[in-house]
Amino acid sequence: MKNIKTYLEDVGTEEALVKIFESLTEAVKKISVAVRTANTGKVGTMNSYGEEQVALDVFSNNIMIEELKKNSMVGLIASEELPDEEKIGDGEFALAFDPLDGSSLVDVNFSVGTIVGVYKTKSFIGVKGDDQLAAMAAVYGPRTTIFITVKKGVARFMLNEEGEFMLEKDNIEIGEGKYFAPGNLRACADRPAYLELVNYWIKEKYTLRYSGGMVPDINHILSKGSGIFAYPGHKDELDGKLRLLFECAPMSLIMEQAGGASSDGKIRILEKILLKLEQRTPIFIGSKEEVARCKDTLK
């Protein structure tokens, strides 16, 4: 079995990017321990987007920053827990991350995750998801797993008892199948077309797989090989709540590299230009046919 380093070398990944993933996997190991053992309460502070921070948000963010500061290849970071992008070195790589996506689910013991997009840029403003060199999504559940892409397909790794991430499956492919994860169902109240879409999935006997977290729900699609995750906007949040840079762009790169699709209802998520760090976007991500159905129904 291959570990992440061997896998990356075998698919021809440049040495510097391999070292980036070495730092990321060390951070994931530490966050995995923290999720199992650390305080899940609030810390009484807000992130830069006005959301109350959970202690694990702050702790996970600190872990990521500490590991990335050790890596001379990293020059710039941006985090959902920081008010602005931050220069931390002279390296050519720039990493944008949500250190603990779905942290509000930790106290009820649901799966959560870490999302990372890797770029070469001096500023994230003006980049597109297509500019990413790589992306990663870690899942902290009964097992700790990582999905990675370096634009040469998608592979899944599992953390073993020896503390090593070993290859479970490569060349992951997304086909068509009847799983649905309908986020932001409150949008049905003022968007009849979204209610129509949800009713279609129900009437056609799709299997509901919705946890309230983006990482576990997209993990299900990638693991089962089919499905759709939907998070539209509505009258109070026209662009929904999910952020383009920290969540949607990395997940969309992974999904497209597995043969799936991702759209905001009009254009590919990966074509959207980042105008501000906190930029949000609706997202429909998963099987190509289901993403097309979302676009057609909601247009």
Secondary structure, 3 states (H helix, E strand, C coil): CCEHHHHHHHCCCCHHHHHHHHHHHHHHHHHHHHHHHCCCCEEEEECCCCCEEEHHHHHHHHHHHHHHHCCCCEEEEEECCCCCCEECCCCCEEEEEEEEECHHHHHHCCCEEEEEEEECCCCCCCCEHHHCCEEEEEEECCCEEEEEECCCCEEEEEECCCCCEEEEECCCCCCCCCEEEECCHHHHHCCHHHHHHHHHHHHCCCEECCCCCHHHHHHHHHHHCCCEEEECCECCECCCCCEHHHHHHHHHHHHHHCCCEEECCCCEHHHCECCCCCCECCEEEECHHHHHHHHHHHC
